[in-house]
Amino acid sequence: MSELDVAKRLFSETIFGGRNIILFEDEQTGVDLFPLAVLRPSWDIRVGAGCTRRWIEAIAGAGMPVAIRPRAGMEAIAVQLGGASDEDLDPDADLLFVNGRLIGLWPSDELADDLPDTLVDGDGRVLLARRDFRQADVLMRLPGNELARRFVQETGGKPVPEGWRLLSAKFVWDYMLANREVLERQLTHSGRAAGELLGSHALRELPAGVSFAERAAGHPVYAGQGVRLMAGAVIGNHAGPVWIGANTEVEPHTYLEGPLYIGPDCRIKAGTRFYHGCSLGPQCRVAGEISASILQGYVNKQHEGFFGNSHLGRWVNIGADTRTSNLRNDYGQVKVQVGERLIETGESFIGLMAGDHLKTGINTMFNTGTVAGVAANVYGAGYPPRFIPSFTWGGADASKPGSLDRTLQIAREVMPRRGQQLSDAEVELLRRHYAETVKGARES
């Protein structure tokens, strides 16, 4: 299946095709999706086999570029990550405004009702808005936050009607909760397995010493060019499909349970166990036990330690035997701090939500529903707080803001090891976030 075929499994082509598409963010995005939205727009947060922007651009096609309206302060990084200019849009095509929180929207019933022109979630937050091309002159001048307000003022909006499946991220843990369903839709092909899916080919025969859990009736397993599966690896395709990107190495005595997406150029170290619903971005180095979790990419977790129902940003480095709790001892619902609020999630399984450039010392323990901000350095005995502000150095006993210059120095040393560079836009975002975070802590 092509990228377009995969995209259409999450976004209905009848809704998203043939229109000028504008991705936008509402004003609460930075708070609700902290810490993953600090260094990226919401449409670039990983879920399943990619991110919303990737699939929206595939649906739009080369002839209908996707424009962007990020929230205030994110303009530079959003442009760096991609987006068409307004001049590239078709002046005669209608407009479709898509909130970057949207993860998927498809008809679950052949008799599904038509979508409203303004689609909102249960809190009245605009997720989708269709407008006539004659409104372009006014609407295309507005930034993301103003667009959201304008759409609600015009129509008030309506919830998704019967016969549609809607996935969106109200809060940051919603990506992790949606991940298994998204993977199953994207990686499962009706009828026989597709011969090719997103550049990886279906495996018919395995290298010597590698085993399928279900050879005859199991889900498809895809491997890209240069993938190396070593003897002793077991692929749990009884539970869901498995996709492995190009040049990834899977070492001996590993267990890969689907649905599972492993990006290109990863290293899965000996003894690693993946369970139900994990997604890895590019160039991750992983070991230990990982369940129902998302790694944005460029993550180092090269040692033992359990990570469950978690989401890690890029350039996270996890010390040996660092572990997360993803279930309370009393089996109660997990609460997570979002901004100044403590939110009842209604969920029993939530682990760690970690921002980019997080570092942990050996034997670090994270409690259920912990949020660790960007560039935090967590170490020491005992459980650190369940909310760790960005740039915090320390742990359970004591902590203080670290140095921004040291944070930037570490990033500039680490990123070239994977062929990447810290951009000027990222530096500006880190400087702004540091000023907001550390100034706020000192004044409180």
N, C-alpha and C positions, 0 to 999 in steps of 0.2 A: 504494500500500500504506500502511496505517495504521502507527502506532507499534507496535501489538500485532503486526501481521503481520511487521514487521521484527524484533521481539524474538523471535518464535517461530522465526526462522531461526538464532538462536544458543542459545536455551534451550527445551528440550522442554516443551510446555505440560502434558503428562501428568505430568511431574515437578514443575514449578514452579507449576502452577495449583491453586487450591482448598485451599491450605494457608496457615497463618500463616508468613510468611517473616521470618527474622531475619538480617540481614547482620552478620557479625562479622569481627574481625581477630585473627590470632595474634600472639604476642609478637615474632616475628622480622620482622614486616612493615616496621617502621621502618628496619631495617638492610638487608634484602634489596631493598627498593624505594626506597632513598635515591638521588637527592634528591627524587624526585617525590612521595613520601609524607610529606614534612616538613609541608606545609601543607594536606594533604587526606587523607581516608581512602583506602584502596586502591580501594574501589568507585567513586571519583570520578576515577580516572586515565583519561584518554582513550585509546580504541582504536577503530578503525573509525569509525562514524558517531556515537559517543557514549561512554557508559561503562556499566559493569555495573549500577549502581544504576538508571539510566534504563530499561534493558530489563527488569530484575527487577520494577520497579514497574509497567511496562506489562503484564507477564504476570500479576501479582497482581491488577490492576484496582482500581477504586474501592472495591469491597466487601471487599478483603483488604489493608489497609495493610501496609507493610513497616517493621518495627522495626529498630533499629540497636544494635550492641554494638561500638563502636570500641575500639581498644587504649588502654591507659592514657595519659592526657595529651591525647587527641584528642576528648574528649567535647564540649567547647564548640563547636569548629569543625564537628563532625559534626552537631550539632543545628542549627547555623546553615544547613548545606547541605541539611538535610531529613531527615525520619525520623518515623515514627509513634510515638506513645506506646504503652506496653504495654496501656493501657486500651482502645485501638482494636482490638485483636486479637480474633478470634472464639474464645470460650472453649471451643467444642466442636469446633474444627478442629485437625487434627494440625499438628506443627511441622516446618518445614524451615529448618535453619540453613545459611547459605551464606557461605563464606569470601570476602571482598572480592577475593581474588586471582583468583577464577574469571572467565574471559573468555567461555567458551562451552562448552556441553555439549548435544550432540544425537545422536540415533541415526543412524549412517551406514549401517545395514543394517536391513532390515525384520524380520529375525530376531534383532535385538539382544537379548542377555540382560538380565535385570532388573538394575538398579543395586543395590548393597549399601546397607544402611541408613546405613553410615558409609563415605564414599568418601575415599580418601587418595591423595596423589601418590606418586612414587617414593621420596621421603624420609620417608614416613609422616605428612606434614602433612595435616591434615583440610581437605578442600575442601567437603564436603557431608555433612549428617547429618540423617536423618529420625527423628523421635521422636513417640511417642504423645502426644495432648493431655493425658493424665493426668500427664505429667512436667513440665508447664508450671510448676507452682508452684515446683519446685526449679530448673529450668534458667533460667527467666527472671530469677532473682535474680543470675545469674553474669555478670561482665564478659567481654569477648571472649577474653582470654587464658585464663581459667579454663574457658570453654566448650570450647576446643580441647583442653585437658588432659583434661577430663572425658570427652569423646567417645572419645579414644584409650584411656583407662583402661577404659571400658565394654566396647568391642568390639575394639580394636586396629585396626579399619578394613581395607578391601580396596581394591585398585586398580581402575580402570575396566575393566569386562569387555569381551569381544569385541563388536564391532558398535556401539561408541560413539566419537564424536570429542570429545576433551577438550582445551580450551585454557585454560591458567592461567599466571600470572606467578610463577615461582619467583624470578626476579631482574628487575631493572628493565628490562633490554633485551628481555625477552620480549614486552612490549607492541608494540615496534617489529617484532619478528620475526613476530608474529601479525597485524599490521595488514593486509597484503594479503589474506590468506585471509578475515579478518573483513569487509573491504570487499566482496569478491566475493560473499560470502553475503548481505550486507545489501542491496546495491544491484542485484544481478542478480535479475530476475524470470523464473520459468520461463515458456516460451512467449513471447508478445509482451510488449514492455515495458509495465509498469504506466503508466497515464495520469498518476498522481500518486504521489509517494513522499515521505513526511515533509514535506509542505507545498510541495514543488517539483514542477513539471509537466514531463512529457517533452517535449522539443523536437522538433517535426516539421519546422519551417522555421527557418533561421538568418538573423540579420541580414546585410545586404550586407557582403561582404568577410570573413565568418567561415566557416571550413571544418571539415567532419567529415573525419577520416581515412578512415572507412568509412561512407558514407551509407546503403548498402543493408543490409549484413550486420553492421554494427558494433553494439557494446553501446549501451544507452540512455544518453541525456544528459538530466539534469533541471536545471531552473533555477527558482528561486523568484521571487516577485513583486519587481519593481524591479531585477532583475539587468541589468547593462549589459555586453554583449559588443561590444567595439570591433573595427573592421575590422583584419584581420591576425592575429587569434587563430585558432589551429588546435587542434581538440579531438581528441586521440588516442584515440577510442573503439574503435579496433581492439584495444587491449590490455586494456580493461575499462570498466565503467560510470563515469560522471562525474556528481557531484551538486554543485550550486552553490546556496548558501543565499541568502535574500532580501537585496536591496540590496547585493549584492557587485558590484564593478566590476572588469572584466577589460580591461586596456589593450592597445594594439596590439602585434603581434609577440610574442605569448606562445604557449606550447605546454603544453597540459593533457592529460597522458597518464593514462588510467585504469589500474587503479581509483583514483579520486580523490574525496575529500570535502572541499569548501571550505565552511566555516561561514558564517553570515550576517554582513553588514556588513564584509566583507573588501575589501581593495584589492590586486589582483594587478598589479604595476607592469610597464611596458613591458619586454619582453625576458625575462620570467620563463620558466623551463622547469621543469615538474613531470614527474617520471618515476616510474612504477609504484609505487603503494602509498603515497600520502601522505594525511594527514588534518590539516585545520586547524580549530581551534576558532573562536569568534567574534572578530571585530574584529582580525584579523591584517593587517599590512601587509608584503608580501613582494616580493622581487626576487631575481635570481640563479638559480642552478641548485640544485634540491632534489629528492632522490631517496629513496624508501622511508623517509620521516620523519614524525613526529607533532609538531604544535605545539598545546599545550594550549589556547591562546587568548590574545588581547591581546599577541601577539608582534610586535615591530618588527624586521624584517629587510629593510630598504628599499634595500639596495645589492647590488652584485655579490658573489659568493663562493659556493663550493660547500658544501652541507650534505647529507651522505648517511648513511642508516641511523642517524638521530639522533632524540632526543626532547627537546623543549624545554618547560619549565614556563611558567606564565603570567608576563606582565610582563617577559619577557626582551627586552633591547635589544641588537641585534647591530650593531657598528660596520662601516663600509665595508670590503669586501674581507676580512672575517673568513671563515676557511675551516676545514673539518674534513677529516681523513683518515679514510676508512672501510675501507681495505684496506692491510694491511702490505706493505712492498716485497718481502718474501720469500714472500708469499701464505700465510703461516702463520695458525694460529688465534689469535684475539684473546684477551688476558687483561684482566680488569677487576677493579679493587679494590672489594671489598664489605666494609665494616667493616674489620677487621684482616686479612682474607684476600685473596689474589690468586687469582681464580677463572679456571680454564680454561673459556671459554665454549663451545668446540667450534664456533665460528662464525668465518667469514672476514671478514664485513662487519659491523662495529659502529663507529659514529662517536662522537658526543658525547651524553651524558646530562646535561642541565642543569637545575638547580633554578630555582624561581621567582625573579624579580627579578635574574637574572644580567645583568651588563653587560660588553661587550667593547669595547676600543679598536680603531681602524682597523688593518687588516692583522694581526689576531690569528690565530694558527695553532694548531689543536687536533690533537693526535696521535690515532691510532687508539685507540678504547676509553677515551676520557677521561671522567671524572666531575667535573662542576663543581657545587659546592654552592649552596645558596640565598644570594642577595644577594652573590655573589662579584663582584668588579670586576677583570677580567683585561685586561692591556695590556702593551705592551713587545715588544721583538724576541725572536725565537727561540720555541721550543715551551715553553709552561708545563708543569708537572708533569701527569702523567696522572690524578692525583687532587688536586683543588683543594678544600680544606675550605670550608664555608660562611663567608661574611663576609670572605673573603680578598681583599685588595687587592694587586695586583702581577702578576708574571709569571715568566718564566724566570730573570731575574737576581736578584730579591728579592721578598719578599712579607711582609705582616703583616696582622693582623686589623684590619678597618675599624671605624668607629664605628657602634654600633647606632642612636644618635640620628640620625646622618646617613642610615642605611638607611631608617629610618621616615620621615624628612623627604622623601626622594626618592620613596618610595612614595606619600606623601600629595600630592605634587605631580603625579605621573604618572597615577595612577589616575582622578582626576576628568576628565582629558582624554578618557577613554573612557566617562564616565558611571558610574564605579564609585567606591567608597570603601573605605578600609582599615578593616576591622571590629575591634572590641575583641578578638574571639576570635583573629583573625590576629595582632594586636599581641602578645597573650599567648603565642601559639605562637612568634613570632619572638624574644621576650624569653627564653623558656625554652631555645630552640634555641641562641641566642647564648651564654647562660650555660654550657650543656653543651659547646659547640664551643670557645669561646675559653678557658674554664677548663681544658678538657682539653688544649689546645695548650700552654698556659703551664706546666702541671704535668708534661708529658712530657719 
